[in-house]
Amino acid sequence: MGFLKKISIKIKQAAEKREQSDFIHFEVKCNKCGEEIIVNVNRRTDLQNLYLEPGEKGVAFNLKKEILGGKCSNLMRINVDFDKNYHIINQDINNGSFIK
């Protein structure tokens, strides 16, 4: 395998790993029909930055998302708070439940 081919493979692997780390996955279940839905949240575009001061602790990012399954018209709403390392602090859901 040539040198350039090895570098190309490494670059592709790094890009795939970075793309996977950009998403947070939630599994929710509809209270009305029982449908289970996987929600992929993009850290870069779906989260609202709350702009903490340096060294300040607490909620750093917030997610508000509406989810509509394919089986019924029950609209689920999730509200999730994250710290600066994207760990979940609080999570709420209306008209559904979190599976994981």
NORQUI-V896320 format. One record per residue. N is the residue number from 1. RES is the residue in one letter. PHI is phi in whole degrees, -180 to 180 (none if undefined). OMEGA is omega in radians with two decimals (* if undefined). Layout:
# NORQUI-V896320
n | res | phi | omega
N | RES | PHI | OMEGA
N | RES | PHI | OMEGA
This chain:
# NORQUI-V896320
n | res | phi | omega
1 | M | none | -3.10
2 | G | -74 | -3.12
3 | F | -59 | -3.13
4 | L | -66 | 3.11
5 | K | -66 | 3.11
6 | K | -62 | 3.13
7 | I | -64 | 3.12
8 | S | -60 | 3.12
9 | I | -64 | 3.13
10 | K | -62 | 3.14
11 | I | -65 | 3.12
12 | K | -64 | 3.13
13 | Q | -65 | 3.12
14 | A | -65 | 3.12
15 | A | -65 | 3.12
16 | E | -65 | 3.13
17 | K | -64 | 3.13
18 | R | -64 | -3.14
19 | E | -65 | 3.13
20 | Q | -66 | -3.11
21 | S | -76 | 3.12
22 | D | -79 | -3.06
23 | F | -114 | 3.02
24 | I | -113 | -3.06
25 | H | -108 | 3.04
26 | F | -125 | 3.01
27 | E | -118 | -3.12
28 | V | -124 | -3.14
29 | K | -128 | 3.14
30 | C | -72 | 3.10
31 | N | -71 | -3.05
32 | K | -84 | -3.05
33 | C | -113 | 3.12
34 | G | 84 | 3.14
35 | E | -64 | 3.08
36 | E | -100 | -3.05
37 | I | -127 | 3.04
38 | I | -97 | -3.12
39 | V | -113 | 3.09
40 | N | -104 | -3.10
41 | V | -109 | 3.11
42 | N | -83 | -3.12
43 | R | -61 | -3.05
44 | R | -80 | -3.01
45 | T | -115 | -3.04
46 | D | -95 | -3.10
47 | L | -92 | 3.07
48 | Q | -94 | 3.12
49 | N | -80 | -3.12
50 | L | -97 | 3.01
51 | Y | 50 | 3.05
52 | L | -73 | 3.02
53 | E | -73 | 3.11
54 | P | -56 | 3.13
55 | G | 86 | 3.14
56 | E | -74 | -3.14
57 | K | -105 | 3.11
58 | G | 126 | -3.09
59 | V | -73 | -3.14
60 | A | -108 | -3.12
61 | F | -137 | 3.11
62 | N | -132 | 3.08
63 | L | -123 | 2.98
64 | K | -124 | -3.06
65 | K | -141 | 3.04
66 | E | -104 | -3.06
67 | I | -126 | 3.10
68 | L | -127 | -3.14
69 | G | -79 | -3.12
70 | G | -95 | -3.05
71 | K | -91 | -3.09
72 | C | -145 | -3.09
73 | S | -99 | 3.13
74 | N | -73 | -3.13
75 | L | -89 | 3.10
76 | M | -100 | 3.11
77 | R | -124 | 3.06
78 | I | -114 | 3.09
79 | N | -135 | -3.04
80 | V | -129 | 3.07
81 | D | -106 | -3.13
82 | F | -123 | 2.98
83 | D | -86 | -3.07
84 | K | -66 | 3.10
85 | N | -99 | 3.11
86 | Y | 66 | 3.01
87 | H | -89 | -3.09
88 | I | -72 | 3.07
89 | I | -99 | 3.12
90 | N | -137 | 3.03
91 | Q | -147 | 3.13
92 | D | -130 | 3.06
93 | I | -143 | 3.04
94 | N | -110 | 3.10
95 | N | 66 | 3.12
96 | G | -167 | 3.09
97 | S | -145 | 3.08
98 | F | -81 | 3.08
99 | I | -88 | 3.12
100 | K | -125 | *
